[in-house]
Amino acid sequence: MAEKKAFVLRVNPDMLKELEAWAQQDFRSLNGQIEYLLSEALKKKKRTKAKEDEAGDVTG
């Protein structure tokens, strides 16, 4: 298992309340929910980049 590194994250109170509620709905801890959301964003970015690369290969 990869080692995890702790760091401070500043979030405005309204966003924090929404994230806590969302985490609770998904049966996750707040930390787990934030990790999940970041992981999904990275996966989406990689898919988008891969599509852009494929499009470049077809037209270039």
Biopython code that builds the backbone (N, CA, C, O; Angstrom):
import numpy as np
from Bio.PDB.StructureBuilder import StructureBuilder

atoms = [
    (1, "MET", "N", (0.841, -1.177, 0.000)),
    (1, "MET", "CA", (0.000, 0.000, 0.000)),
    (1, "MET", "C", (0.885, 1.239, 0.000)),
    (1, "MET", "O", (1.880, 1.303, 0.722)),
    (2, "ALA", "N", (0.519, 2.214, -0.808)),
    (2, "ALA", "CA", (1.303, 3.441, -0.914)),
    (2, "ALA", "C", (1.242, 4.240, 0.387)),
    (2, "ALA", "O", (0.219, 4.288, 1.070)),
    (3, "GLU", "N", (2.360, 4.854, 0.696)),
    (3, "GLU", "CA", (2.421, 5.691, 1.888)),
    (3, "GLU", "C", (1.625, 6.971, 1.640)),
    (3, "GLU", "O", (1.664, 7.533, 0.546)),
    (4, "LYS", "N", (0.914, 7.418, 2.648)),
    (4, "LYS", "CA", (0.119, 8.639, 2.524)),
    (4, "LYS", "C", (0.830, 9.769, 3.244)),
    (4, "LYS", "O", (1.496, 9.556, 4.258)),
    (5, "LYS", "N", (0.684, 10.960, 2.715)),
    (5, "LYS", "CA", (1.314, 12.134, 3.293)),
    (5, "LYS", "C", (0.222, 13.076, 3.769)),
    (5, "LYS", "O", (-0.715, 13.376, 3.030)),
    (6, "ALA", "N", (0.344, 13.537, 4.994)),
    (6, "ALA", "CA", (-0.623, 14.478, 5.563)),
    (6, "ALA", "C", (-0.266, 15.900, 5.142)),
    (6, "ALA", "O", (0.909, 16.247, 5.024)),
    (7, "PHE", "N", (-1.299, 16.723, 4.917)),
    (7, "PHE", "CA", (-1.083, 18.132, 4.638)),
    (7, "PHE", "C", (-2.318, 18.919, 5.059)),
    (7, "PHE", "O", (-3.398, 18.359, 5.248)),
    (8, "VAL", "N", (-2.138, 20.218, 5.200)),
    (8, "VAL", "CA", (-3.228, 21.092, 5.630)),
    (8, "VAL", "C", (-4.009, 21.544, 4.399)),
    (8, "VAL", "O", (-3.424, 21.920, 3.383)),
    (9, "LEU", "N", (-5.322, 21.501, 4.502)),
    (9, "LEU", "CA", (-6.188, 21.953, 3.412)),
    (9, "LEU", "C", (-7.143, 23.003, 3.961)),
    (9, "LEU", "O", (-7.891, 22.738, 4.903)),
    (10, "ARG", "N", (-7.117, 24.174, 3.383)),
    (10, "ARG", "CA", (-8.026, 25.236, 3.814)),
    (10, "ARG", "C", (-9.263, 25.221, 2.929)),
    (10, "ARG", "O", (-9.161, 25.288, 1.704)),
    (11, "VAL", "N", (-10.430, 25.133, 3.555)),
    (11, "VAL", "CA", (-11.699, 25.083, 2.834)),
    (11, "VAL", "C", (-12.666, 26.024, 3.538)),
    (11, "VAL", "O", (-12.698, 26.084, 4.767)),
    (12, "ASN", "N", (-13.454, 26.758, 2.758)),
    (12, "ASN", "CA", (-14.390, 27.663, 3.412)),
    (12, "ASN", "C", (-15.470, 26.851, 4.137)),
    (12, "ASN", "O", (-15.773, 25.727, 3.737)),
    (13, "PRO", "N", (-16.043, 27.411, 5.187)),
    (13, "PRO", "CA", (-16.991, 26.665, 6.033)),
    (13, "PRO", "C", (-18.202, 26.101, 5.285)),
    (13, "PRO", "O", (-18.657, 24.998, 5.589)),
    (14, "ASP", "N", (-18.722, 26.845, 4.317)),
    (14, "ASP", "CA", (-19.893, 26.351, 3.571)),
    (14, "ASP", "C", (-19.540, 25.122, 2.737)),
    (14, "ASP", "O", (-20.301, 24.157, 2.679)),
    (15, "MET", "N", (-18.380, 25.173, 2.095)),
    (15, "MET", "CA", (-17.941, 24.025, 1.300)),
    (15, "MET", "C", (-17.685, 22.825, 2.201)),
    (15, "MET", "O", (-18.016, 21.695, 1.842)),
    (16, "LEU", "N", (-17.103, 23.064, 3.358)),
    (16, "LEU", "CA", (-16.825, 21.985, 4.298)),
    (16, "LEU", "C", (-18.109, 21.290, 4.740)),
    (16, "LEU", "O", (-18.158, 20.062, 4.810)),
    (17, "LYS", "N", (-19.148, 22.070, 5.038)),
    (17, "LYS", "CA", (-20.440, 21.487, 5.432)),
    (17, "LYS", "C", (-21.008, 20.616, 4.318)),
    (17, "LYS", "O", (-21.523, 19.527, 4.572)),
    (18, "GLU", "N", (-20.911, 21.104, 3.076)),
    (18, "GLU", "CA", (-21.430, 20.327, 1.945)),
    (18, "GLU", "C", (-20.627, 19.045, 1.737)),
    (18, "GLU", "O", (-21.195, 17.988, 1.462)),
    (19, "LEU", "N", (-19.313, 19.144, 1.868)),
    (19, "LEU", "CA", (-18.476, 17.946, 1.721)),
    (19, "LEU", "C", (-18.761, 16.932, 2.821)),
    (19, "LEU", "O", (-18.813, 15.730, 2.561)),
    (20, "GLU", "N", (-18.944, 17.408, 4.042)),
    (20, "GLU", "CA", (-19.261, 16.501, 5.154)),
    (20, "GLU", "C", (-20.589, 15.789, 4.916)),
    (20, "GLU", "O", (-20.699, 14.586, 5.149)),
    (21, "ALA", "N", (-21.594, 16.525, 4.453)),
    (21, "ALA", "CA", (-22.894, 15.918, 4.180)),
    (21, "ALA", "C", (-22.790, 14.897, 3.042)),
    (21, "ALA", "O", (-23.378, 13.818, 3.115)),
    (22, "TRP", "N", (-22.050, 15.238, 2.009)),
    (22, "TRP", "CA", (-21.866, 14.348, 0.865)),
    (22, "TRP", "C", (-21.140, 13.083, 1.299)),
    (22, "TRP", "O", (-21.521, 11.979, 0.911)),
    (23, "ALA", "N", (-20.100, 13.243, 2.102)),
    (23, "ALA", "CA", (-19.356, 12.093, 2.599)),
    (23, "ALA", "C", (-20.270, 11.172, 3.406)),
    (23, "ALA", "O", (-20.220, 9.951, 3.257)),
    (24, "GLN", "N", (-21.089, 11.752, 4.242)),
    (24, "GLN", "CA", (-21.999, 10.966, 5.065)),
    (24, "GLN", "C", (-22.981, 10.190, 4.181)),
    (24, "GLN", "O", (-23.273, 9.025, 4.453)),
    (25, "GLN", "N", (-23.483, 10.824, 3.137)),
    (25, "GLN", "CA", (-24.412, 10.149, 2.213)),
    (25, "GLN", "C", (-23.741, 8.968, 1.507)),
    (25, "GLN", "O", (-24.384, 7.958, 1.221)),
    (26, "ASP", "N", (-22.453, 9.106, 1.231)),
    (26, "ASP", "CA", (-21.705, 8.050, 0.535)),
    (26, "ASP", "C", (-21.026, 7.081, 1.503)),
    (26, "ASP", "O", (-20.243, 6.227, 1.089)),
    (27, "PHE", "N", (-21.332, 7.218, 2.792)),
    (27, "PHE", "CA", (-20.762, 6.358, 3.835)),
    (27, "PHE", "C", (-19.235, 6.388, 3.833)),
    (27, "PHE", "O", (-18.579, 5.352, 3.941)),
    (28, "ARG", "N", (-18.685, 7.593, 3.708)),
    (28, "ARG", "CA", (-17.244, 7.793, 3.738)),
    (28, "ARG", "C", (-16.894, 8.811, 4.816)),
    (28, "ARG", "O", (-17.739, 9.600, 5.240)),
    (29, "SER", "N", (-15.648, 8.781, 5.250)),
    (29, "SER", "CA", (-15.146, 9.852, 6.104)),
    (29, "SER", "C", (-14.944, 11.077, 5.219)),
    (29, "SER", "O", (-14.912, 10.964, 3.994)),
    (30, "LEU", "N", (-14.810, 12.223, 5.826)),
    (30, "LEU", "CA", (-14.554, 13.438, 5.050)),
    (30, "LEU", "C", (-13.252, 13.284, 4.272)),
    (30, "LEU", "O", (-13.190, 13.619, 3.090)),
    (31, "ASN", "N", (-12.227, 12.784, 4.926)),
    (31, "ASN", "CA", (-10.946, 12.575, 4.257)),
    (31, "ASN", "C", (-11.101, 11.594, 3.089)),
    (31, "ASN", "O", (-10.569, 11.824, 2.003)),
    (32, "GLY", "N", (-11.824, 10.516, 3.320)),
    (32, "GLY", "CA", (-12.055, 9.536, 2.265)),
    (32, "GLY", "C", (-12.802, 10.126, 1.089)),
    (32, "GLY", "O", (-12.510, 9.802, -0.062)),
    (33, "GLN", "N", (-13.765, 10.992, 1.369)),
    (33, "GLN", "CA", (-14.544, 11.621, 0.302)),
    (33, "GLN", "C", (-13.658, 12.553, -0.517)),
    (33, "GLN", "O", (-13.742, 12.567, -1.745)),
    (34, "ILE", "N", (-12.821, 13.321, 0.145)),
    (34, "ILE", "CA", (-11.933, 14.233, -0.573)),
    (34, "ILE", "C", (-10.958, 13.442, -1.436)),
    (34, "ILE", "O", (-10.708, 13.807, -2.585)),
    (35, "GLU", "N", (-10.406, 12.360, -0.887)),
    (35, "GLU", "CA", (-9.504, 11.510, -1.670)),
    (35, "GLU", "C", (-10.231, 10.920, -2.874)),
    (35, "GLU", "O", (-9.677, 10.880, -3.973)),
    (36, "TYR", "N", (-11.464, 10.463, -2.675)),
    (36, "TYR", "CA", (-12.253, 9.895, -3.764)),
    (36, "TYR", "C", (-12.481, 10.935, -4.862)),
    (36, "TYR", "O", (-12.297, 10.642, -6.044)),
    (37, "LEU", "N", (-12.879, 12.137, -4.477)),
    (37, "LEU", "CA", (-13.161, 13.187, -5.460)),
    (37, "LEU", "C", (-11.902, 13.575, -6.235)),
    (37, "LEU", "O", (-11.953, 13.781, -7.448)),
    (38, "LEU", "N", (-10.788, 13.672, -5.542)),
    (38, "LEU", "CA", (-9.535, 14.000, -6.222)),
    (38, "LEU", "C", (-9.131, 12.879, -7.174)),
    (38, "LEU", "O", (-8.674, 13.140, -8.286)),
    (39, "SER", "N", (-9.299, 11.641, -6.740)),
    (39, "SER", "CA", (-8.968, 10.496, -7.581)),
    (39, "SER", "C", (-9.821, 10.480, -8.852)),
    (39, "SER", "O", (-9.310, 10.246, -9.947)),
    (40, "GLU", "N", (-11.117, 10.728, -8.696)),
    (40, "GLU", "CA", (-12.014, 10.762, -9.852)),
    (40, "GLU", "C", (-11.647, 11.899, -10.805)),
    (40, "GLU", "O", (-11.689, 11.726, -12.023)),
    (41, "ALA", "N", (-11.290, 13.051, -10.258)),
    (41, "ALA", "CA", (-10.885, 14.187, -11.098)),
    (41, "ALA", "C", (-9.625, 13.850, -11.891)),
    (41, "ALA", "O", (-9.519, 14.196, -13.067)),
    (42, "LEU", "N", (-8.671, 13.177, -11.249)),
    (42, "LEU", "CA", (-7.449, 12.793, -11.947)),
    (42, "LEU", "C", (-7.733, 11.769, -13.044)),
    (42, "LEU", "O", (-7.164, 11.855, -14.132)),
    (43, "LYS", "N", (-8.598, 10.811, -12.770)),
    (43, "LYS", "CA", (-8.965, 9.819, -13.790)),
    (43, "LYS", "C", (-9.619, 10.505, -14.986)),
    (43, "LYS", "O", (-9.317, 10.191, -16.137)),
    (44, "LYS", "N", (-10.517, 11.444, -14.701)),
    (44, "LYS", "CA", (-11.209, 12.166, -15.763)),
    (44, "LYS", "C", (-10.214, 12.968, -16.595)),
    (44, "LYS", "O", (-10.306, 12.990, -17.822)),
    (45, "LYS", "N", (-9.280, 13.617, -15.943)),
    (45, "LYS", "CA", (-8.275, 14.393, -16.658)),
    (45, "LYS", "C", (-7.431, 13.491, -17.548)),
    (45, "LYS", "O", (-7.113, 13.858, -18.679)),
    (46, "LYS", "N", (-7.066, 12.319, -17.049)),
    (46, "LYS", "CA", (-6.263, 11.390, -17.851)),
    (46, "LYS", "C", (-7.045, 10.909, -19.064)),
    (46, "LYS", "O", (-6.485, 10.789, -20.154)),
    (47, "ARG", "N", (-8.345, 10.628, -18.884)),
    (47, "ARG", "CA", (-9.178, 10.209, -20.020)),
    (47, "ARG", "C", (-9.260, 11.325, -21.038)),
    (47, "ARG", "O", (-9.150, 11.080, -22.239)),
    (48, "THR", "N", (-9.451, 12.545, -20.576)),
    (48, "THR", "CA", (-9.558, 13.684, -21.469)),
    (48, "THR", "C", (-8.247, 13.877, -22.227)),
    (48, "THR", "O", (-8.255, 14.125, -23.433)),
    (49, "LYS", "N", (-7.131, 13.764, -21.528)),
    (49, "LYS", "CA", (-5.831, 13.923, -22.163)),
    (49, "LYS", "C", (-5.611, 12.814, -23.190)),
    (49, "LYS", "O", (-5.090, 13.067, -24.277)),
    (50, "ALA", "N", (-6.004, 11.589, -22.852)),
    (50, "ALA", "CA", (-5.846, 10.470, -23.782)),
    (50, "ALA", "C", (-6.668, 10.711, -25.046)),
    (50, "ALA", "O", (-6.196, 10.440, -26.150)),
    (51, "LYS", "N", (-7.889, 11.217, -24.896)),
    (51, "LYS", "CA", (-8.732, 11.517, -26.057)),
    (51, "LYS", "C", (-8.105, 12.605, -26.913)),
    (51, "LYS", "O", (-8.129, 12.523, -28.141)),
    (52, "GLU", "N", (-7.538, 13.632, -26.267)),
    (52, "GLU", "CA", (-6.878, 14.699, -26.999)),
    (52, "GLU", "C", (-5.673, 14.165, -27.757)),
    (52, "GLU", "O", (-5.430, 14.550, -28.901)),
    (53, "ASP", "N", (-4.914, 13.273, -27.113)),
    (53, "ASP", "CA", (-3.744, 12.670, -27.757)),
    (53, "ASP", "C", (-4.174, 11.828, -28.964)),
    (53, "ASP", "O", (-3.542, 11.883, -30.020)),
    (54, "GLU", "N", (-5.254, 11.046, -28.804)),
    (54, "GLU", "CA", (-5.756, 10.224, -29.899)),
    (54, "GLU", "C", (-6.214, 11.104, -31.043)),
    (54, "GLU", "O", (-5.938, 10.796, -32.202)),
    (55, "ALA", "N", (-6.904, 12.186, -30.747)),
    (55, "ALA", "CA", (-7.383, 13.096, -31.785)),
    (55, "ALA", "C", (-6.203, 13.710, -32.511)),
    (55, "ALA", "O", (-6.253, 13.906, -33.726)),
    (56, "GLY", "N", (-5.147, 14.013, -31.784)),
    (56, "GLY", "CA", (-3.948, 14.570, -32.392)),
    (56, "GLY", "C", (-3.284, 13.582, -33.331)),
    (56, "GLY", "O", (-2.763, 13.968, -34.378)),
    (57, "ASP", "N", (-3.299, 12.304, -32.963)),
    (57, "ASP", "CA", (-2.691, 11.280, -33.807)),
    (57, "ASP", "C", (-3.474, 11.105, -35.098)),
    (57, "ASP", "O", (-2.883, 10.876, -36.153)),
    (58, "VAL", "N", (-4.798, 11.211, -35.026)),
    (58, "VAL", "CA", (-5.643, 11.015, -36.209)),
    (58, "VAL", "C", (-5.476, 12.170, -37.178)),
    (58, "VAL", "O", (-5.342, 11.967, -38.384)),
    (59, "THR", "N", (-5.484, 13.399, -36.637)),
    (59, "THR", "CA", (-5.423, 14.558, -37.521)),
    (59, "THR", "C", (-3.998, 15.003, -37.803)),
    (59, "THR", "O", (-3.763, 15.741, -38.760)),
    (60, "GLY", "N", (-3.040, 14.569, -36.986)),
    (60, "GLY", "CA", (-1.675, 15.066, -37.139)),
    (60, "GLY", "C", (-0.843, 14.082, -37.754)),
    (60, "GLY", "O", (0.345, 14.323, -37.965)),
]
sb = StructureBuilder()
sb.init_structure("model")
sb.init_model(0)
sb.init_chain("A")
sb.init_seg("    ")
for serial, (resi, resn, name, xyz) in enumerate(atoms, 1):
    if name == "N":
        sb.init_residue(resn, " ", resi, " ")
    sb.init_atom(name, np.array(xyz, "f"), 0.0, 1.0, " ", f" {name:<3s}", serial, name[0])
structure = sb.get_structure()
